[in-house]
Amino acid sequence: MAKPVGARCNLACEYCYYLEKENLSGAPAACRPMSDELLEQFTRDYIQSQTMQEVLFTWHGGEPLLRPLSFYRKALNLQRRYAGGRHIDNAIQTNGTLLTDEWCRFLHDNGWLVGISIDGPRELHDRYRRSRGGDPSWESVMRGIDLLQKHDVDWNAMATVNACNADHPLEFYRFFRDIGAHYLQFTPVVERLLPHDDGRTLAAPADTDAPLAGYSVSPQQWGDFLCRIFDEWVVSDVGQIFVQLFDATLANWCGMPPGVCSMSEDCGHAAVMEANGDVYSCDHFVFPEYRLGNIRQHTLVEMLYGKRQQQFGRQKRHALPRQCRECSYLFACHGECPKNRFATAADGEHGLNYLCSGYHAFFRHAEPCMEYMRREIDAGRPPANVMPVARRILAQ
C-alpha cells in the first residue's frame, strides 16, 4: 500500500492506529506529501517488481484524498508509461468526506475501486469517527457514498468492529444492506496503550502487559457479532452480499487461498510505503523495528523478498502456540493477525490470539453451513444453494 500523505487525515477517529505515525521518524520530511519524483520511482519500481500481467496499485492513508486530483492523474500517466503491456488497476481507501462530483467522475472514468470507511448507522459510526474538531462525520460520509452511487463508481464498505457497534450486529449489517453495499469488510479493533518517550501512545506488537484500549472489541463480542450476522447472511444473502471474512473462511474450508492476509498461513503481503519512501513490513507493524528501508536506497524486490521480510512472513506460522497448533480450526484462521497475539493460552504459553475464543465460537457455529457450501463447491454447484436449508442446518 502506498500512503501519499502518510498518516495525515482530516478526521481524528478515536481508535485510529495510524494518526500517531505522522511523527514516527521525528523528521519533518516524513510528514510531507509524496513528491512527484518519489511517485515516479515508486510507480516504475512497483510495476517492474510484478511477476503477473495484472498489477494493482492500492492508495491508502491517512486520508489519500488530501492529495489533489492532479497527483492521481500524474500517477495514471506514469502507470501508462511504465506498464510494459501489463494491465493496471487502482484501488483507494478513503473516509469519503472529501468526495466531490469531480472526484467521482475521475474514479468512474478510470475504473478505480473505492473502499469507504464507515462504521454503520449514524449513532454507531459517530461514536468514534469524528473530525479533528470533534464534529460527527456520518453525514459527510453518506454524502460521499451518494456521490459514488450517482456516478456508478465501484465501492466497498470497510467497517471496524469496536466496543460500541459490536453489540448491535443486526442493526449494523442491515444498514449496509439497505444502503446498497454488496461488499463488506469487517475489521476488529484491538489496540493496547503504552505511552512512549517519543510521544507514541499505542503498544507495539512486542510490548507486553500493555492494557487494552477501551474501544477494543472483546473476544465474546467478536464471536457473537460474527455468529449473528452469519445467521442472517447465510439464509438470505449468499451470492448477493460478500462479507470478506465469511468468504475467507469458506475459502480456507475448501483449501483455497483466503484472499486476506490475516486468515492466511503466512503473512508479509501487506507492506506499506510511507510518503517519504520508507517501507515497513505491514500496515499494522509501522514501528521502527519493522522498517525495511527506503525505496531511494533499495528496490521493492530487495526489501519485500529479502531475508527480513521473508522471516517476518514465516514467523506467523512458526510462532503459533501449542493451543493453536492442536486446534481443529487452525486451518480456518491460522492464528489470525500476529498483531493480536498477546494473550496467554490455557497452558500458560504466551502468544495466543486475543480474539481466539471469539473466532472459535464462530467457526464452531458456522461449521455445518461451511461444510455444506464446501460440498456444493466441490460438486461444481453454487454455495448459495445453502440458503434454502440454512435454518435447518444451523438447528442441527
C-alpha positions as CSV (number, residue, x, y, z in Angstrom):
1,M,0.0,0.0,0.0
2,A,1.2,3.4,-0.9
3,K,0.5,6.3,1.5
4,P,0.8,9.5,-0.5
5,V,0.0,11.7,2.5
6,G,1.4,9.4,5.2
7,A,-0.8,9.5,8.3
8,R,-2.3,12.9,7.7
9,C,-6.1,12.9,7.9
10,N,-9.0,15.3,8.2
11,L,-10.6,13.1,10.8
12,A,-9.4,12.1,14.2
13,C,-11.1,8.7,14.8
14,E,-10.5,7.7,18.4
15,Y,-9.4,4.2,17.6
16,C,-7.1,5.1,14.7
17,Y,-3.8,3.3,14.9
18,Y,-2.2,5.4,12.2
19,L,-2.6,9.0,13.2
20,E,0.4,8.9,15.6
21,K,2.6,7.5,12.8
22,E,2.9,11.1,11.4
23,N,5.8,11.8,13.7
24,L,7.3,8.3,13.7
25,S,10.7,9.3,12.3
26,G,10.8,12.6,14.1
27,A,11.9,14.2,10.8
28,P,9.8,16.9,9.2
29,A,10.4,15.3,5.8
30,A,8.4,12.2,6.9
31,C,5.3,14.4,7.3
32,R,5.4,15.9,3.8
33,P,3.2,14.5,1.0
34,M,4.8,12.2,-1.6
35,S,6.8,14.1,-4.1
36,D,6.4,13.7,-7.9
37,E,9.9,12.3,-8.1
38,L,9.1,9.6,-5.5
39,L,5.8,8.9,-7.2
40,E,7.6,8.1,-10.4
41,Q,10.3,6.0,-8.8
42,F,7.6,4.0,-6.9
43,T,5.5,3.5,-10.0
44,R,8.4,2.3,-12.0
45,D,9.8,0.0,-9.3
46,Y,6.4,-1.4,-8.3
47,I,5.4,-2.4,-11.9
48,Q,8.8,-3.9,-12.6
49,S,8.6,-5.9,-9.4
50,Q,5.5,-7.8,-10.5
51,T,5.6,-11.3,-11.9
52,M,2.0,-11.3,-13.2
53,Q,0.4,-9.4,-16.0
54,E,-2.2,-7.8,-13.7
55,V,-0.9,-5.0,-11.4
56,L,-2.9,-3.4,-8.6
57,F,-2.0,-0.1,-7.0
58,T,-3.5,0.5,-3.6
59,W,-3.6,4.0,-2.3
60,H,-4.1,4.3,1.5
61,G,-3.7,6.8,4.4
62,G,-4.2,8.7,6.5
63,E,-6.7,10.2,4.0
64,P,-5.3,9.9,0.5
65,L,-7.8,12.4,-0.9
66,L,-5.8,15.1,0.8
67,R,-3.7,14.9,-2.3
68,P,-5.3,16.8,-5.2
69,L,-6.7,15.0,-8.3
70,S,-3.7,16.3,-10.2
71,F,-1.5,13.9,-8.2
72,Y,-3.5,10.9,-9.2
73,R,-3.7,12.0,-12.8
74,K,0.1,12.0,-12.7
75,A,0.0,8.6,-11.2
76,L,-2.1,7.3,-14.1
77,N,0.2,8.8,-16.7
78,L,3.2,7.2,-15.0
79,Q,1.4,3.9,-14.9
80,R,0.7,4.0,-18.6
81,R,4.4,5.0,-19.3
82,Y,5.8,2.1,-17.4
83,A,3.1,-0.5,-17.9
84,G,5.1,-2.5,-20.4
85,G,2.0,-4.3,-21.6
86,R,0.6,-5.1,-18.2
87,H,-3.0,-4.4,-17.1
88,I,-3.1,-2.0,-14.3
89,D,-5.9,-1.3,-11.8
90,N,-6.2,1.1,-8.9
91,A,-7.9,0.9,-5.5
92,I,-8.2,3.7,-3.0
93,Q,-9.2,3.7,0.7
94,T,-11.0,6.9,1.9
95,N,-13.2,8.1,4.7
96,G,-15.4,9.6,1.9
97,T,-15.9,13.0,3.4
98,L,-13.8,14.8,0.7
99,L,-15.5,13.2,-2.3
100,T,-16.9,15.6,-5.0
101,D,-18.6,15.2,-8.3
102,E,-15.2,15.8,-10.0
103,W,-13.5,13.1,-7.9
104,C,-16.3,10.6,-8.6
105,R,-16.1,11.3,-12.4
106,F,-12.4,10.6,-12.2
107,L,-12.8,7.4,-10.2
108,H,-15.6,6.1,-12.6
109,D,-13.9,7.0,-15.8
110,N,-10.6,5.3,-14.8
111,G,-12.3,2.2,-13.2
112,W,-11.0,2.7,-9.7
113,L,-12.3,0.6,-6.8
114,V,-13.1,2.7,-3.7
115,G,-13.1,1.5,-0.1
116,I,-15.2,3.6,2.2
117,S,-14.6,3.6,5.9
118,I,-18.0,3.7,7.7
119,D,-18.9,2.0,10.9
120,G,-22.7,1.6,10.4
121,P,-25.7,3.8,11.2
122,R,-25.2,7.3,12.4
123,E,-25.1,6.7,16.2
124,L,-22.7,3.8,15.9
125,H,-20.4,5.5,13.3
126,D,-20.2,8.9,15.1
127,R,-19.2,7.3,18.4
128,Y,-15.6,7.1,17.4
129,R,-15.3,8.6,13.9
130,R,-15.2,12.4,14.3
131,S,-13.3,15.3,12.9
132,R,-10.3,16.9,14.5
133,G,-12.7,19.5,15.9
134,G,-14.9,16.8,17.4
135,D,-17.7,17.1,14.9
136,P,-19.6,13.9,13.8
137,S,-18.7,12.6,10.3
138,W,-21.5,10.3,9.3
139,E,-23.5,12.8,7.2
140,S,-20.4,13.7,5.2
141,V,-19.5,10.0,4.6
142,M,-23.1,9.3,3.5
143,R,-22.9,12.3,1.1
144,G,-19.8,10.8,-0.3
145,I,-21.4,7.4,-0.8
146,D,-24.4,9.1,-2.5
147,L,-21.9,10.7,-4.9
148,L,-20.2,7.3,-5.7
149,Q,-23.6,5.8,-6.4
150,K,-24.7,8.7,-8.5
151,H,-21.6,8.3,-10.7
152,D,-21.7,4.5,-10.7
153,V,-18.3,4.1,-9.0
154,D,-17.5,0.6,-7.7
155,W,-17.2,0.8,-3.9
156,N,-16.8,-1.5,-0.9
157,A,-17.7,-0.8,2.7
158,M,-14.9,-1.1,5.2
159,A,-16.1,-1.1,8.8
160,T,-14.4,-1.5,12.1
161,V,-16.0,-3.6,14.8
162,N,-15.4,-1.9,18.1
163,A,-16.7,-1.9,21.7
164,C,-19.7,0.2,20.6
165,N,-21.1,-1.3,17.4
166,A,-20.2,-4.9,18.2
167,D,-23.3,-5.0,20.5
168,H,-25.6,-4.2,17.5
169,P,-24.7,-6.7,14.8
170,L,-28.0,-6.9,13.0
171,E,-28.7,-3.2,13.0
172,F,-25.1,-2.8,11.7
173,Y,-25.4,-5.5,9.0
174,R,-28.9,-4.4,7.8
175,F,-27.7,-0.8,7.5
176,F,-25.1,-1.8,4.9
177,R,-27.6,-4.0,3.1
178,D,-30.1,-1.1,3.0
179,I,-27.7,1.4,1.5
180,G,-26.7,-1.0,-1.3
181,A,-23.3,-2.1,-0.1
182,H,-22.6,-5.5,-1.7
183,Y,-19.0,-6.0,-0.5
184,L,-18.3,-5.7,3.3
185,Q,-15.1,-5.8,5.2
186,F,-15.3,-6.1,9.0
187,T,-12.1,-5.3,10.9
188,P,-12.0,-5.9,14.7
189,V,-10.5,-3.0,16.6
190,V,-7.9,-4.4,19.0
191,E,-5.4,-1.9,20.4
192,R,-3.3,-1.6,23.5
193,L,-2.0,1.5,25.2
194,L,1.6,2.1,26.2
195,P,3.0,5.7,26.3
196,H,6.5,6.0,24.8
197,D,9.1,8.7,25.3
198,D,8.7,9.7,21.6
199,G,5.1,10.6,22.1
200,R,3.5,7.4,20.8
201,T,0.6,6.0,22.9
202,L,-0.1,2.6,21.2
203,A,1.8,-0.5,22.2
204,A,4.0,-2.2,19.6
205,P,3.5,-6.0,19.0
206,A,6.5,-6.9,21.1
207,D,5.3,-4.8,24.1
208,T,4.0,-7.0,26.9
209,D,1.4,-6.3,29.6
210,A,0.0,-3.2,27.9
211,P,-3.6,-2.6,28.8
212,L,-6.4,-2.7,26.2
213,A,-7.8,0.5,24.9
214,G,-11.5,0.9,25.9
215,Y,-12.7,1.0,22.3
216,S,-11.4,-2.5,21.6
217,V,-13.9,-5.3,20.9
218,S,-13.9,-8.2,23.3
219,P,-13.5,-11.8,22.2
220,Q,-17.0,-12.6,23.2
221,Q,-18.4,-9.6,21.4
222,W,-16.5,-10.5,18.3
223,G,-17.8,-14.1,18.3
224,D,-21.4,-13.1,19.0
225,F,-21.2,-10.4,16.3
226,L,-20.0,-12.8,13.7
227,C,-22.5,-15.6,14.6
228,R,-25.5,-13.3,14.5
229,I,-24.6,-11.7,11.2
230,F,-23.7,-15.1,9.7
231,D,-27.1,-16.4,10.6
232,E,-28.8,-13.6,8.7
233,W,-26.4,-13.7,5.8
234,V,-26.5,-17.5,5.2
235,V,-30.3,-17.7,4.9
236,S,-30.8,-14.8,2.6
237,D,-27.7,-13.0,1.2
238,V,-25.1,-15.6,0.0
239,G,-24.0,-14.6,-3.5
240,Q,-25.6,-11.2,-3.2
241,I,-23.6,-9.7,-0.3
242,F,-20.0,-10.6,0.0
243,V,-18.6,-10.5,3.5
244,Q,-14.9,-10.7,3.3
245,L,-14.4,-12.7,6.5
246,F,-17.1,-15.2,5.6
247,D,-15.6,-15.6,2.1
248,A,-12.1,-16.1,3.5
249,T,-13.4,-18.7,6.0
250,L,-15.1,-20.6,3.2
251,A,-12.0,-20.4,1.1
252,N,-9.9,-21.9,3.9
253,W,-12.6,-24.6,4.4
254,C,-12.2,-25.5,0.7
255,G,-8.4,-25.5,0.9
256,M,-8.1,-22.4,-1.3
257,P,-6.2,-19.1,-0.7
258,P,-8.4,-16.9,1.5
259,G,-7.5,-13.7,-0.2
260,V,-6.9,-11.8,3.0
261,C,-3.6,-11.8,4.9
262,S,-5.0,-12.1,8.4
263,M,-6.5,-15.5,7.6
264,S,-3.5,-16.8,5.6
265,E,-0.9,-19.3,6.8
266,D,1.9,-16.8,6.2
267,C,1.9,-13.0,6.2
268,G,4.1,-10.2,4.9
269,H,1.9,-9.4,1.9
270,A,0.5,-6.1,3.3
271,A,3.6,-4.0,3.3
272,V,3.3,-0.2,3.2
273,M,5.4,2.6,1.8
274,E,5.1,6.0,3.6
275,A,5.1,9.3,1.8
276,N,8.9,9.7,2.3
277,G,9.7,6.3,0.7
278,D,10.2,4.3,3.9
279,V,8.9,0.7,3.6
280,Y,7.5,-1.3,6.5
281,S,6.7,-5.0,6.8
282,C,3.0,-4.4,7.3
283,D,0.4,-1.7,7.8
284,H,-0.1,-2.8,11.4
285,F,3.7,-3.0,12.1
286,V,4.8,0.5,11.2
287,F,7.2,0.7,14.1
288,P,11.0,1.4,13.8
289,E,12.0,-2.3,14.3
290,Y,9.9,-3.3,11.2
291,R,11.3,-0.7,8.8
292,L,12.8,-2.5,5.8
293,G,14.5,0.5,4.2
294,N,13.7,3.3,1.8
295,I,12.9,3.0,-1.8
296,R,15.5,5.6,-2.7
297,Q,18.2,3.2,-1.5
298,H,16.7,-0.2,-2.1
299,T,14.3,-1.7,-4.6
300,L,11.0,-3.1,-3.6
301,V,12.2,-6.6,-4.6
302,E,15.2,-6.3,-2.3
303,M,13.1,-5.2,0.6
304,L,10.0,-7.4,0.2
305,Y,11.8,-10.5,-0.9
306,G,14.7,-10.0,1.4
307,K,15.6,-12.2,4.4
308,R,14.0,-9.9,7.0
309,Q,10.6,-9.8,5.3
310,Q,10.6,-13.5,4.5
311,Q,11.3,-14.2,8.1
312,F,8.6,-11.8,9.1
313,G,6.1,-13.7,6.9
314,R,7.1,-17.2,8.1
315,Q,7.0,-16.2,11.8
316,K,3.2,-16.1,11.7
317,R,3.2,-19.9,11.3
318,H,6.3,-20.7,13.3
319,A,5.3,-18.7,16.4
320,L,1.9,-20.4,16.9
321,P,1.4,-21.6,20.5
322,R,0.7,-25.2,21.1
323,Q,-3.0,-24.5,21.7
324,C,-3.3,-23.2,18.1
325,R,-1.2,-26.0,16.6
326,E,-3.5,-28.6,18.2
327,C,-6.8,-26.7,17.4
328,S,-9.2,-28.4,14.9
329,Y,-9.9,-24.9,13.4
330,L,-6.3,-23.9,12.8
331,F,-6.9,-24.3,9.0
332,A,-9.7,-21.7,9.2
333,C,-7.8,-18.8,10.8
334,H,-4.1,-19.8,11.0
335,G,-3.9,-17.8,14.2
336,E,-5.3,-14.6,12.6
337,C,-3.2,-11.4,12.6
338,P,0.1,-11.6,14.6
339,K,-0.5,-8.1,16.0
340,N,-3.3,-9.6,18.1
341,R,-1.2,-12.4,19.6
342,F,-0.6,-11.1,23.1
343,A,-2.9,-13.3,25.1
344,T,-2.0,-16.4,27.2
345,A,-3.0,-19.9,26.2
346,A,-4.8,-22.3,28.6
347,D,-1.4,-24.0,29.4
348,G,0.2,-20.6,30.2
349,E,2.1,-20.2,26.9
350,H,2.3,-16.6,25.6
351,G,1.3,-15.7,22.0
352,L,-2.3,-16.8,21.8
353,N,-4.5,-14.5,19.6
354,Y,-6.6,-12.2,21.9
355,L,-9.7,-12.9,19.7
356,C,-9.2,-16.7,19.7
357,S,-12.3,-17.7,21.7
358,G,-14.5,-15.4,19.5
359,Y,-13.2,-17.0,16.3
360,H,-13.5,-20.5,17.8
361,A,-17.2,-19.8,18.7
362,F,-17.8,-18.5,15.2
363,F,-16.1,-21.5,13.4
364,R,-18.0,-24.0,15.6
365,H,-21.3,-22.2,14.9
366,A,-20.7,-21.8,11.1
367,E,-19.2,-25.3,10.6
368,P,-22.3,-27.1,9.4
369,C,-23.1,-24.5,6.8
370,M,-19.4,-24.2,5.7
371,E,-19.3,-27.9,5.2
372,Y,-22.5,-27.8,3.1
373,M,-21.1,-24.9,1.0
374,R,-17.8,-26.8,0.6
375,R,-19.6,-29.9,-0.8
376,E,-21.6,-27.7,-3.2
377,I,-18.4,-26.1,-4.5
378,D,-16.7,-29.5,-4.8
379,A,-19.7,-30.7,-6.9
380,G,-19.5,-27.6,-9.1
381,R,-22.6,-26.1,-7.7
382,P,-23.0,-22.5,-6.3
383,P,-22.5,-22.2,-2.5
384,A,-25.7,-20.1,-2.5
385,N,-27.6,-23.4,-2.5
386,V,-27.1,-23.4,1.2
387,M,-29.8,-20.7,1.7
388,P,-33.0,-22.7,1.5
389,V,-31.7,-25.2,4.0
390,A,-29.6,-23.0,6.3
391,R,-32.0,-22.7,9.1
392,R,-32.4,-26.5,9.4
393,I,-28.6,-26.9,9.1
394,L,-27.9,-24.4,11.9
395,A,-30.5,-26.1,14.1
396,Q,-28.9,-29.5,14.0
